[in-house]
Amino acid sequence: MKEKRLVIYPKDIMLITGKSERYCRYLMKKMKAHFNKETHQVITVIEFSKYLGLDAEKVNEIII
């Protein structure tokens, strides 16, 4: 059984959305502002899923 990851990275968002790395970094910046996070804090898979309205389990399946 593969472990689920807690943190999502721009490369993962590229895989899910099909967008460029630059756009995915911009999207992560928008998510940090939305969730009131500081620059050193990370975005979780659950936060990413909530922000885009996706199912967290499906996102985990794709990135693993």
MIMAR-557815 format. One record per atom (N, C-alpha, C, CB): residue in three letters; x, y, z. Coordinates in pm, whole numbers, plus 32768, in hexadecimal, padded with zeros to 4 digits. Glycine has a CB too. Example, Ala and Ser with C-alpha at 12.3 -4.5 7.8 and 13.67 -1.06 7.14 Angstrom:
2
ALA85277DC7830C;ALA84CE7E3E830C;ALA85287EB6830C;ALA846B7E418389;SER85057F1F82C4;SER85577F9682CA;SER850A80038313;SER85807FC4823C;
//
This chain:
64
MET80547F8A8000;MET800080008000;MET8059807D8000;MET7FA07FFF807A;LYS803B80D97FA8;LYS808A81547FA0;LYS805781B88006;LYS808481907F12;GLU80B48204803C;GLU8090826A809F;GLU805782E5805B;GLU8109829080F5;LYS7FFA8324809E;LYS7FC283A1806B;LYS801C84138096;LYS7F3183B6809E;ARG802684768041;ARG807684EC8062;ARG801E8557809D;ARG80C085217FE6;LEU805685A780F0;LEU800E86158130;LEU801D869680E0;LEU8040862981BF;VAL809486AC80A6;VAL80B5872A8064;VAL80AB871B7FCD;VAL81438759808C;ILE807F87867F8A;ILE807987867EF8;ILE80DE87EA7EC2;ILE7FE987A67EC6;TYR811887CA7E50;TYR8180881B7E12;TYR815388487D88;TYR820587CD7E09;PRO819588AF7D50;PRO816E88DF7CCA;PRO816F88727C5F;PRO81CB894F7CA0;LYS81CE88167C66;LYS81D387A97C03;LYS815687507C0D;LYS825187547C18;ASP8123873D7C86;ASP80A886EF7C97;ASP803187397C5A;ASP808E86D47D2D;ILE802D87BD7C70;ILE7FC0880C7C3A;ILE7FC6880D7BA1;ILE7FC5889D7C71;MET8041880D7B6A;MET805188047AD9;MET801587827AA4;MET80E6880C7AB3;LEU802E87167AEA;LEU7FFB86937AC2;LEU7F62868F7AC6;LEU803586267B1D;ILE7F2886CD7B2A;ILE7E9686CB7B3C;ILE7E5087297ADB;ILE7E7286F17BCC;THR7E8487A37ACC;THR7E3E88097A7D;THR7E6B881079EC;THR7E51888E7ABC;GLY7EE587E379CF;GLY7F1A87EF7948;GLY7F4C887B7927;GLY7EB087C878E4;LYS7F5B88CE798C;LYS7F8A8957797A;LYS8022895D7989;LYS7F4689B779DF;SER805C89D07967;SER80ED89E2796F;SER811A89EC7A00;SER81178A5F7921;GLU819D89D97A14;GLU81D489E27A9C;GLU81C68A707AD2;GLU826889B77A9C;ARG81D88AD27A7D;ARG81CA8B5D7AA8;ARG813C8B797ADA;ARG81EE8BBC7A34;TYR80D88B4A7A90;TYR804E8B5F7ABA;TYR80338B167B3F;TYR7FEC8B2D7A4D;CYS806C8AA07B4F;CYS80568A527BC9;CYS80958A967C42;CYS808E89C47BB9;ARG81078AD47C2F;ARG81458B207C9D;ARG80EE8B997CC0;ARG81D38B4F7C76;TYR80B68BDA7C5A;TYR805A8C4A7C6F;TYR7FDD8C1A7CBB;TYR80328C8B7BE8;LEU7FA98BA87C94;LEU7F338B6F7CD7;LEU7F528B507D69;LEU7F058AEF7C8E;MET7FC88B1B7D85;MET7FEE8AFF7E10;MET7FF68B817E61;MET80758AB47E15;LYS80298BEB7E22;LYS80308C6C7E65;LYS7FA38C9F7E86;LYS807B8CD37E0D;LYS7F458C8E7E29;LYS7EBB8CB67E41;LYS7E7C8C637EB1;LYS7E688CA87DC1;MET7E9B8BE27EB5;MET7E658B8C7F1E;MET7E9C8BB57FA7;MET7E878AF77F01;LYS7F1C8BD77FAD;LYS7F568C03802C;LYS7F128C81805E;LYS7FED8C1C801D;ALA7EF48CDC8004;ALA7EAD8D57802A;ALA7E1F8D368057;ALA7EAA8DBB7FB4;HIS7DDE8CDA8011;HIS7D558CB38033;HIS7D4C8C7480BE;HIS7D208C517FCA;PHE7DAE8C2080DF;PHE7DAE8BDA8160;PHE7DFE8C2581CB;PHE7DE68B4F814E;ASN7E258CA081B0;ASN7E708CF4820E;ASN7EEF8CB18241;ASN7E188D198285;LYS7F3C8C7B81E5;LYS7FBA8C398209;LYS802F8C9581EB;LYS7FCB8BB381BD;GLU80998C828234;GLU81148CCD821B;GLU81638C8881AD;GLU81688CDA829C;THR81C88CCD817A;THR82138C988107;THR825C8C158125;THR82768CFF80D8;HIS82848C0081A1;HIS82CE8B8681C3;HIS82718B0F81DD;HIS83258B9E823D;GLN81F08B2781E6;GLN81918ABA8201;GLN81698A74817F;GLN81148AEF8249;VAL814289F7818B;VAL812489A68115;VAL808C89998100;VAL8163891B8123;ILE806889708088;ILE7FDC89548066;ILE7FC988BD806E;ILE7FB7898B7FD6;THR7F5F889380B2;THR7F43880480BD;THR7EEA87D68049;THR7F0087E48144;VAL7EE687548037;VAL7E91871A7FCF;VAL7DFF873D7FEB;VAL7EA4867F7FC9;ILE7DD6873C8069;ILE7D4B875A808D;ILE7D2A87EB806C;ILE7D32873E8123;GLU7D848848808C;GLU7D6E88D5806C;GLU7D6588E97FD5;GLU7DDE892E80A8;PHE7DBE88A97F8C;PHE7DBD88B27EFA;PHE7D38887F7EC3;PHE7E3288627EBE;SER7D0B880E7EF7;SER7C8E87D37ECA;SER7C17882D7EE7;SER7C79874B7F0B;LYS7C1488677F5E;LYS7BA888C37F82;LYS7BAA893E7F27;LYS7BB488EE8015;TYR7C1F89737F0E;TYR7C2C89EE7EBE;TYR7BF989D97E30;TYR7CBF8A1D7EBC;LEU7C1B89667DF4;LEU7BF1894B7D6B;LEU7B7088FC7D61;LEU7C5D89017D23;GLY7B3988CF7DD3;GLY7ABD88847DD2;GLY7ACE87F67D9F;GLY7A5888CB7D7E;LEU7B3F87BA7DBF;LEU7B5C87317D93;LEU7B5286D07E09;LEU7BE987297D54;ASP7B4686517DE8;ASP7B4385E87E4E;ASP7BD285C97E7A;ASP7AFC85687E18;ALA7BEC85D47EFB;ALA7C7485C17F30;ALA7CA885347F16;ALA7C7685DE7FC6;GLU7C5284D17F1B;GLU7C7F84477F02;GLU7CAE84367E72;GLU7C0D83E37F20;LYS7C6784717E14;LYS7C9084687D87;LYS7D1384B17D70;LYS7C2284A17D2C;VAL7D2585237DB2;VAL7DA2856E7DA6;VAL7E1585197DDB;VAL7D9985F57DF3;ASN7E0184D77E4D;ASN7E6984817E86;ASN7E8B840E7E28;ASN7E3C84497F0E;GLU7E2683D67DE5;GLU7E3F83687D87;GLU7E9783977D13;GLU7DBA83307D51;ILE7E8084117CE6;ILE7ECA84457C72;ILE7F5B84637C97;ILE7E8784C27C3C;ILE7F72849F7D0A;ILE7FFA84CC7D2A;ILE8053845C7D60;ILE7FF5853B7D8F;ILE801B83EB7D81;ILE806D837C7DB4;ILE808D831B7D45;ILE802683337E28;
//
